[in-house]
Amino acid sequence: MYDVIIVGGGVAGLTAGIYAKRAGMNALLFEQMFPGGQIATTYMVENYPGFIEPISGPDLAMKLEEHARKFNLDIMYDQVMNLNIDGKIKKVITNKGEYEAKTLILAMGAQPKMLGLDKEQKFRGRGVSYCATCDAMFYKGQDVAVVGGGDTALTDAIYLAQYANRVYLIHRRDEFRASQILQDRVMKNDKIHVIWNSNVESILGEEKVTGIRIRNKINNDMEDIELQGMFVAIGIQPNNELIIDKVKTTDSGFAIVNENMETDMPGVFVAGDLRQKPLWQIITAASDGAIAAMAAQRYIIEKFEEGLSGN
């Protein structure tokens, strides 16, 4: 019987593990593939406090795992197949067996929606990005494109315009879905060039992005645009397969939690990109993990024993 089982070895999960072990909790963390989550596939991180010089995503992920192991966090690399969270005792079913805990911290994260283009995955971190606030600084004085038409895409375009020489905003429709105030700001920004009714057909370049080819949906005309970066902002999707119909979520599938990372199921907490929040960043994931671990400890002390004999 563990005090807490953490599902997901990204920033939120590893931070939760560190805080749980420092609090004296018996904790187990499951990770399906490799530690670090999305940051392990990020080329460079330069906005995490304390790292004055940029650090690569894989290096930061390694440091997080080393930090967690320093406190003897039990990390198991195995795929979680199912969760049983209805009872007082929570059950985690994996390929290798079944495990029990007093609390669960779910930190499976999310992943950006991709365009599905050739070279898109290959050039991730080498001209293809899914986070303007993370990577804008790398494109000072260069030409970039943002693909999308919602609030995130327009916000990214406005943010990038502070750094880039020119920002192409490519949208597949003839009107934006974003709020009017963002639309007004985009249209007034001389650095942002809107391209309507168009899709990105391919990414140009051999070792990194050198341009994109777009197709106009109205007349099927093709156009090549020379640029150094493409930011995909068509949304993110939560890795929520394990929580569907088990905890309350938004229409988009993100878990709804309170300020203590508590879901509507007692003893079940969600941290990191799996939950609905205004900013998906490394620093907010770390914060979520710390809060969730402390909240799980309080739950065990204050509530777990109540009614235990009835489960």
C-alpha positions in Angstrom: 0.0 0.0 0.0 1.6 3.3 -1.1 0.7 6.7 0.3 0.7 8.0 -3.2 1.1 6.7 -6.7 2.0 9.2 -9.4 1.2 8.5 -13.0 3.5 10.4 -15.4 7.1 11.2 -15.2 7.2 14.7 -16.7 7.9 17.9 -14.8 4.7 17.8 -12.7 5.0 14.1 -11.8 8.7 14.2 -10.9 8.2 17.3 -8.8 5.3 15.7 -7.0 7.6 12.7 -6.3 10.3 14.9 -4.9 7.9 16.7 -2.6 6.2 13.5 -1.6 9.4 11.8 -0.6 10.7 14.9 1.2 7.4 14.8 3.2 8.1 11.2 4.2 5.5 9.6 2.0 5.8 6.2 0.5 5.6 7.1 -3.2 5.7 5.2 -6.5 5.9 6.9 -9.9 4.9 5.2 -13.2 6.3 6.5 -16.5 5.5 4.8 -19.8 8.5 5.9 -21.9 11.2 8.3 -20.5 11.5 11.0 -17.8 10.8 14.6 -18.5 7.6 14.4 -20.6 7.5 17.1 -23.4 10.7 18.8 -22.2 12.7 15.7 -23.1 11.9 16.5 -26.8 12.5 20.3 -26.4 15.7 21.5 -28.0 16.5 24.3 -25.6 15.0 25.7 -22.4 16.0 29.2 -21.3 13.1 30.4 -19.3 13.3 28.1 -16.2 14.4 30.1 -13.2 17.9 29.4 -11.9 19.4 28.3 -15.2 21.1 31.4 -16.4 22.5 29.7 -19.5 20.1 27.7 -21.7 19.8 24.0 -20.9 18.7 21.4 -23.4 15.3 19.7 -22.7 16.9 16.2 -22.3 19.5 17.6 -19.9 16.8 19.2 -17.7 14.8 16.0 -17.8 17.8 14.0 -16.6 18.5 16.5 -13.8 14.8 16.2 -12.7 15.1 12.4 -12.6 18.4 12.5 -10.7 16.8 14.9 -8.2 13.9 12.6 -7.6 16.1 9.5 -7.2 18.2 11.4 -4.7 15.2 11.3 -2.4 14.7 7.6 -3.3 11.6 8.0 -5.3 10.6 4.6 -6.6 10.3 5.0 -10.4 8.9 2.2 -12.5 8.9 2.2 -16.3 5.6 0.5 -17.2 2.4 1.4 -19.0 -0.6 2.1 -16.8 -3.6 0.4 -18.5 -6.4 1.3 -16.1 -7.3 3.1 -12.9 -9.9 2.1 -10.3 -10.5 5.3 -8.3 -14.0 4.8 -6.9 -13.1 3.3 -3.5 -11.1 4.8 -0.7 -8.1 2.7 -1.8 -7.1 3.6 -5.3 -5.9 0.8 -7.7 -3.5 1.2 -10.6 -3.4 -1.6 -13.2 -0.3 -1.8 -15.3 1.2 -4.3 -17.7 3.1 -5.9 -14.8 0.5 -6.0 -12.1 -1.9 -4.1 -9.8 -0.8 -1.5 -7.2 -2.7 0.1 -4.4 -2.5 3.6 -2.9 -4.2 6.0 -0.6 -4.0 8.8 -3.1 -3.3 9.3 -6.8 -1.5 12.2 -8.6 -2.2 12.0 -12.3 0.3 13.9 -14.4 0.0 12.3 -17.9 0.3 15.7 -19.5 -0.8 16.8 -22.9 0.6 17.0 -26.4 0.3 19.7 -29.1 -1.9 19.0 -32.0 0.2 18.5 -35.1 -0.4 19.4 -38.7 0.7 15.9 -39.8 3.3 17.1 -42.3 6.4 15.3 -43.4 9.5 16.7 -41.6 7.2 18.1 -38.8 8.5 15.8 -36.2 12.0 15.7 -37.6 12.3 19.5 -37.4 10.8 19.9 -34.0 13.2 22.1 -32.1 15.0 23.0 -35.4 12.5 25.4 -36.8 9.2 23.8 -35.8 7.8 24.8 -32.4 4.5 24.5 -30.5 5.3 27.2 -27.9 5.9 30.8 -28.8 6.5 31.9 -25.2 9.2 29.2 -25.0 11.0 29.7 -28.2 10.4 33.3 -29.5 13.8 34.5 -28.3 15.5 32.1 -30.8 14.0 34.0 -33.7 15.1 37.6 -33.1 15.1 39.5 -36.4 14.0 36.4 -38.4 10.8 35.6 -40.3 8.4 33.1 -38.8 4.9 31.7 -39.4 2.1 30.9 -37.0 -0.5 28.4 -38.1 -3.9 28.7 -36.5 -6.8 31.1 -36.0 -7.8 30.8 -32.4 -6.8 32.8 -29.3 -3.6 30.9 -28.9 -2.5 31.5 -32.5 -3.2 35.2 -32.4 -1.6 35.6 -29.0 1.5 33.8 -30.3 1.6 36.0 -33.4 1.5 39.2 -31.2 4.1 37.8 -28.9 6.4 36.7 -31.7 6.1 40.1 -33.4 8.1 41.6 -30.4 11.1 39.5 -31.6 10.7 38.5 -35.2 11.3 40.6 -38.3 8.0 39.4 -39.8 5.2 37.0 -38.7 3.0 35.2 -41.2 -0.3 34.2 -39.7 -1.7 31.4 -41.7 -5.4 30.5 -41.2 -7.4 27.9 -43.2 -10.6 30.0 -43.0 -11.5 33.6 -44.0 -12.2 34.7 -40.4 -10.6 34.1 -37.1 -12.1 32.2 -34.2 -10.2 34.3 -31.7 -11.6 37.1 -29.5 -12.2 40.4 -31.1 -9.7 42.3 -29.0 -7.0 39.9 -30.3 -8.1 40.3 -33.8 -7.9 44.0 -33.6 -4.4 43.9 -32.2 -3.3 41.5 -35.0 -4.7 43.7 -37.7 -3.1 46.8 -36.3 0.4 45.2 -36.1 2.5 46.0 -39.1 4.8 43.0 -38.5 2.0 40.5 -38.8 0.9 39.5 -42.3 -2.3 37.5 -42.4 -2.8 34.8 -45.1 -6.4 33.7 -45.3 -7.9 30.5 -46.6 -4.6 28.6 -46.8 -3.1 25.4 -45.5 0.6 24.5 -45.0 1.3 21.8 -47.5 4.9 21.1 -46.7 8.0 22.2 -44.8 11.1 23.2 -46.8 14.6 22.5 -45.7 17.1 19.7 -45.3 18.6 20.0 -41.8 16.3 22.7 -40.5 13.3 24.8 -41.6 14.1 27.2 -44.4 10.6 27.8 -45.6 7.1 26.5 -46.0 4.8 25.8 -49.0 1.2 26.9 -48.6 -1.9 26.2 -50.7 -4.7 28.6 -51.2 -8.0 26.7 -50.6 -10.0 28.9 -53.0 -7.9 28.7 -56.2 -5.4 25.9 -55.2 -2.4 28.2 -56.0 0.8 27.2 -54.3 3.3 29.7 -52.8 6.7 29.1 -51.1 7.5 31.4 -48.2 11.1 31.7 -47.0 11.3 31.8 -43.2 13.2 30.3 -40.3 10.5 29.2 -37.9 7.0 27.7 -38.0 4.8 27.8 -34.8 1.9 25.4 -34.8 -0.9 26.8 -32.7 -4.0 24.6 -33.5 -4.4 23.5 -29.9 -3.2 20.8 -27.5 -4.8 17.6 -26.6 -4.7 16.1 -23.1 -3.5 12.5 -22.5 -6.7 11.8 -20.8 -7.5 8.2 -21.7 -7.2 7.0 -18.1 -9.6 9.7 -16.7 -12.4 9.8 -19.3 -15.7 9.4 -17.4 -13.8 9.1 -14.1 -13.2 12.7 -13.1 -14.8 16.0 -14.2 -13.3 17.5 -17.3 -13.8 20.4 -19.6 -15.4 19.9 -23.1 -11.9 19.7 -24.4 -11.0 16.8 -22.0 -8.8 18.7 -19.5 -9.3 17.8 -15.8 -11.0 20.4 -13.7 -9.3 20.8 -10.3 -9.3 23.4 -7.5 -6.3 25.4 -6.3 -5.1 22.3 -4.4 -5.1 20.2 -7.6 -8.1 18.2 -6.3 -10.5 16.6 -8.7 -14.1 15.8 -7.9 -13.0 12.3 -6.8 -11.6 12.3 -3.2 -8.0 11.4 -3.0 -7.4 11.9 -6.8 -5.3 14.9 -7.8 -4.2 16.1 -11.3 -1.1 18.2 -12.0 0.5 19.7 -15.0 -0.7 19.9 -18.6 -3.5 17.4 -18.0 -5.5 20.0 -16.1 -7.3 23.1 -17.4 -5.2 26.2 -16.7 -4.3 29.5 -18.3 -0.6 28.7 -18.9 1.0 25.4 -19.9 4.7 25.9 -19.0 7.5 24.0 -17.2 7.3 26.3 -14.2 3.5 25.9 -13.8 3.9 22.1 -14.1 6.4 22.1 -11.3 4.2 24.2 -9.1 1.2 21.9 -9.8 3.3 18.9 -8.8 4.4 20.5 -5.5 0.9 21.5 -4.6 -0.6 18.1 -5.5 1.9 16.3 -3.3 1.3 18.5 -0.3 -2.5 18.3 -0.8 -2.3 14.5 -1.0 -0.4 14.4 2.3 -3.1 16.6 3.9 -5.8 14.3 2.5 -4.2 11.2 4.0 -3.8 12.9 7.4 -7.2 14.5 7.6 -9.6 12.3 5.5 -8.2 8.9 4.5 -9.0 7.1 7.8 -12.6 8.3 7.7 -14.8 5.5 6.6 -11.9 3.3 5.6 -13.5 0.2 7.1 -16.4 0.6 4.8 -14.3 0.2 1.6 
